[in-house]
Amino acid sequence: MQTTKLKGKITADRRLMVEIPREIRPGAVDVILLSPGRDKPARRRARRRQAHPAFGIWAKRTDITDSAAFAARLRRRLETRTDGNHRD
């Protein structure tokens, strides 16, 4: 099977107009159309979710200078607990 990429146009009466190179032999072909999609419909705004009560819980703590590192330490401690209450 030979694959050839061609550019064409779809007319108002729904016909495909395309120039076929001479090296393509006459006969049946499979056609795959790649056309620009429709404009996306306007997205509805999502309802604003209620903030989780724990959001900002560390905001006023002065001992936490790097919140990402602090959270990583907490996770690591949780994952290495030996009291049987750790999560897998």
C-alpha positions as CSV (number, residue, x, y, z in Angstrom):
1,M,0.0,0.0,0.0
2,Q,1.3,3.4,-0.9
3,T,0.7,6.4,1.3
4,T,0.6,9.9,-0.2
5,K,-0.3,13.1,1.6
6,L,-2.3,15.6,-0.5
7,K,-3.9,19.0,0.3
8,G,-7.4,19.6,-1.0
9,K,-10.6,21.5,-0.5
10,I,-14.1,20.6,0.4
11,T,-16.6,22.6,-1.6
12,A,-19.9,24.0,-0.4
13,D,-21.7,21.2,-2.1
14,R,-19.7,18.7,0.0
15,R,-17.2,17.5,-2.7
16,L,-13.5,16.9,-2.2
17,M,-11.3,18.7,-4.6
18,V,-7.8,17.4,-4.9
19,E,-5.1,17.2,-7.5
20,I,-3.8,13.7,-7.9
21,P,-0.1,13.3,-9.0
22,R,0.5,11.2,-12.2
23,E,2.4,8.5,-10.3
24,I,-0.8,7.5,-8.5
25,R,-2.5,4.8,-10.5
26,P,-6.2,4.9,-11.0
27,G,-8.4,2.7,-8.8
28,A,-10.1,2.6,-5.4
29,V,-8.5,4.6,-2.5
30,D,-9.1,5.1,1.2
31,V,-9.4,8.7,2.2
32,I,-8.6,10.1,5.7
33,L,-9.6,13.7,6.2
34,L,-7.7,15.9,8.6
35,S,-9.6,19.2,9.0
36,P,-9.5,21.9,11.6
37,G,-12.0,21.3,14.3
38,R,-15.0,23.5,15.2
39,D,-14.5,26.4,17.5
40,K,-14.8,25.1,21.0
41,P,-18.0,26.1,22.7
42,A,-17.6,28.6,25.5
43,R,-16.9,26.8,28.8
44,R,-19.2,27.4,31.6
45,R,-17.5,28.6,34.7
46,A,-17.3,26.0,37.4
47,R,-18.9,26.8,40.7
48,R,-16.3,28.1,43.2
49,R,-15.7,25.3,45.6
50,Q,-15.7,25.9,49.3
51,A,-12.1,26.1,50.6
52,H,-11.0,23.2,52.7
53,P,-10.8,24.2,56.4
54,A,-7.2,23.2,56.5
55,F,-6.2,25.5,53.7
56,G,-3.7,28.0,54.9
57,I,-3.2,26.3,58.2
58,W,0.6,26.9,58.1
59,A,0.3,30.5,56.8
60,K,1.2,32.2,60.2
61,R,3.8,29.7,61.3
62,T,7.3,31.3,61.4
63,D,9.2,28.0,61.8
64,I,8.2,26.8,58.3
65,T,10.3,28.7,55.7
66,D,9.9,26.1,52.9
67,S,6.4,24.7,52.9
68,A,7.2,22.1,50.1
69,A,10.1,20.7,52.1
70,F,8.1,20.7,55.3
71,A,5.2,18.8,53.6
72,A,7.8,16.3,52.1
73,R,9.2,15.7,55.6
74,L,5.7,15.0,57.0
75,R,5.0,12.6,54.2
76,R,8.3,10.8,54.7
77,R,7.6,10.5,58.4
78,L,4.1,9.1,57.7
79,E,5.5,6.6,55.2
80,T,8.1,5.3,57.7
81,R,5.9,5.0,60.8
82,T,6.4,1.8,62.7
83,D,3.4,2.0,65.0
84,G,1.2,0.1,62.6
85,N,-0.8,3.2,61.6
86,H,1.0,4.0,58.3
87,R,-0.8,4.0,55.0
88,D,0.3,1.9,52.0
